[in-house]
Amino acid sequence: MKGRSFLILLVFAFVCFSCRNSSNNNSQFVFPEADSVPVGEAEKLSTEAIEEIAKNISSPVEIANLLQSLAVPFSPDYLASSIDANRQTTLFEKAFTLGILGADLGYLNMYEKTGSSIDILSSIRKLAEGIRVGQFFDFETIKRLSLNKSNLDSLLFLSIDSYTQIDKYLRENDRGQLSALMIIGVWIEGQYLATQVMTEYPDPVLRDRIGEQKIILNDLIMLADPYCSRDTEFGVLCKDLQDIKEKYRDIRITYTLGEPVSREVDGALVVEQTETSVVEMTDEQLAGIIDITKNIRNKLIANN
Amino acid sequence: MKKYFILLLVMLSAGLILQGQGTDQLVNTCVMNAGPNCKYLKDFRIQLSKAPAAGELRYKTQMSLWKNTKYKFSMCTADDSKGELILTVKNDANQVVLSSFDPKTGKTYKSVDLVCNRSGIYQLNYDFKDGQQGSGVGVISMVK
């Protein structure tokens, strides 16, 4: 009888554990949090708010996709190849560089230059391990997919998903400042890529995309804001973001109204927006954004 | 007693490993089934109990969408769900841009393409049809 009760308990425990949602998959990882943010500081922006802001930052894959659609050829010159992961000593440098290289990886993957991405992958692994999130980066699988070029879709998914998991884990474990740095790094490198291409291959669509970054710039600043007085490195980054914002100050984004038009194509629904956004940006304003992006990005990776 | 204890340990370990695999498998399938010209951007994993009353779609999130880009919103519902996963996308003025459920015809689309002409931050609202219980995945891809 005692054995039967135990067996029932055993089955019950199995069922309970098996049916839990995967969203808490990583809750069992507990690290000593020497680099965590004091509760009071992190409270300035709720976890939910940070999560929402993080979702708004466009993926570097979108920029790379835009460049491809404009028939811009691939160039390794845009990449931060000078970065040496071994020389990143502070958590700030590691997290920020992780973001920079994440954007570069997205660019390489979209252009299917996956064989060239192995060095970047190795650096990403070192940096991820450096901030103790290496468990979310499935290096071996990503490397295998990169080398055999057989499944770009899986490669893209796994690369982006690894970054999403890292970001989520950091936020949930009071290390939101590292998550913020990573996201800002991704954005700055994506912006650098877009602005550098713009100087070589000017295009109205790319020009608009650069101007439209004004939409998410405030979010980016809000993301960094709780940590601006944390240390000198963060203070400088916050000032840099404010300088970029200043360059965007007089750029206007207006909207023309219109109802979306829906139609069925082969049983699938396709919706086309007739409302549009219009960017009003002078050549001088654009030049100012290109310059400041280049200066800040190069300064931030200069210690490599 | 000892063998039960060992069995308990084995089953608990197996449970922990299996935990979440269902959702992860659904995400993989949903991403890979988006289409040959689609490039994965994001996914949202949704699990909801039955709504006490019919109302607004309950799972709310947001993301930036950019002009001159065609997006595909794919909805995949887990087999054990009572209702099908549906989506409504609203712009920053709270106007509905698209809905995967047509209340006039009662038709639910498993995916919707959006030709985006207005850059901005959009609200994505997910739920299961008629506020039913369910779990599913919403995948957003770019169409090349």
Contacts between the chains, C-beta under 8 A, distances in Angstrom:
chain1	res1	chain2	res2	distance
A	3	B	1	7.4
A	3	B	4	6.6
A	6	B	1	7.6
A	6	B	4	5.2
A	6	B	8	8.0
A	7	B	4	6.7
A	10	B	4	6.6
A	10	B	7	6.5
A	10	B	8	4.8
A	10	B	11	6.3
A	11	B	11	8.0
A	13	B	8	6.9
A	13	B	11	7.3
A	13	B	12	6.3
A	13	B	15	7.5
A	14	B	11	4.4
A	14	B	12	6.9
A	14	B	14	7.4
A	14	B	15	5.1
A	16	B	15	7.7
A	17	B	12	6.1
A	17	B	15	3.4
A	17	B	16	6.0
A	17	B	19	6.1
A	18	B	14	7.8
A	18	B	15	4.4
A	18	B	18	5.1
A	18	B	19	6.2
A	19	B	19	7.8
A	20	B	19	5.1
A	20	B	20	7.2
A	21	B	20	6.7
A	21	B	23	6.9
A	21	B	45	7.9
A	21	B	47	5.3
A	21	B	135	7.6
A	22	B	19	6.4
A	22	B	20	2.2
A	22	B	21	7.3
A	22	B	22	7.6
A	22	B	23	4.5
A	22	B	24	6.0
A	22	B	45	7.2
A	23	B	20	7.6
A	23	B	23	8.0
A	23	B	45	6.4
A	23	B	47	7.8
A	25	B	19	7.0
A	25	B	20	4.9
A	52	B	61	7.3
A	52	B	62	5.7
A	55	B	42	7.3
A	55	B	61	6.5
A	55	B	62	6.0
A	55	B	63	5.0
A	55	B	64	7.9
A	56	B	62	6.5
A	56	B	63	6.4
A	56	B	64	4.7
A	56	B	121	5.3
A	57	B	64	7.2
A	58	B	64	5.3
A	58	B	66	6.4
A	59	B	41	5.5
A	59	B	42	7.4
A	61	B	39	6.3
A	61	B	41	6.6
A	61	B	142	7.5
A	62	B	41	7.0
A	62	B	66	6.3
A	62	B	69	6.9
A	62	B	142	6.6
A	65	B	39	6.3
A	65	B	69	7.6
A	65	B	142	5.4
A	65	B	144	6.9
A	66	B	66	7.9
A	66	B	68	7.3
A	66	B	69	7.4
A	68	B	144	7.7
A	69	B	144	7.3
A	110	B	39	7.3
A	153	B	31	7.0
A	153	B	32	6.3
A	153	B	38	7.8
A	153	B	39	7.6
A	153	B	40	6.7
A	154	B	32	7.6
A	156	B	39	6.0
A	156	B	40	5.3
A	157	B	28	7.6
A	157	B	31	5.1
A	157	B	40	4.6
A	160	B	40	6.3
A	160	B	41	7.3
A	160	B	42	7.7
A	161	B	43	7.9
A	164	B	42	7.7
A	205	B	68	5.3
A	208	B	67	6.5
A	208	B	68	7.6
A	208	B	119	7.8
A	209	B	66	6.5
A	209	B	67	7.7
A	209	B	68	7.7
A	209	B	119	7.9
A	212	B	66	6.7
A	212	B	67	7.0
A	212	B	119	4.3
A	215	B	64	6.8
A	215	B	119	6.1
A	215	B	120	6.0
A	215	B	121	6.7
A	216	B	64	5.8
A	216	B	121	7.4
A	253	B	119	7.6
A	255	B	118	6.3
A	260	B	97	5.4
A	260	B	98	6.5
A	262	B	98	7.3
A	268	B	109	6.7
A	268	B	111	6.1
A	268	B	112	7.6
A	268	B	113	6.7
A	269	B	98	7.6
A	269	B	100	7.1
A	269	B	109	4.5
A	269	B	111	7.7
A	269	B	112	4.6
A	269	B	113	7.2
A	270	B	112	7.5
A	270	B	113	4.5
A	270	B	114	8.0
A	270	B	115	7.2
A	271	B	97	6.8
A	271	B	98	4.3
A	271	B	112	6.2
A	271	B	113	6.9
A	271	B	114	5.1
A	271	B	115	7.1
A	272	B	114	7.8
A	272	B	115	4.1
A	272	B	117	7.4
A	273	B	97	6.5
A	273	B	114	7.2
A	273	B	115	6.4
A	273	B	116	6.0
A	273	B	117	4.3
A	273	B	118	5.5
A	274	B	117	7.1
A	275	B	91	7.6
A	275	B	117	6.7
A	275	B	118	5.0
A	276	B	67	7.0
A	276	B	117	4.6
A	276	B	118	5.6
A	277	B	67	5.7
A	277	B	117	7.5
A	277	B	118	4.5
A	277	B	119	4.7
A	277	B	120	6.6
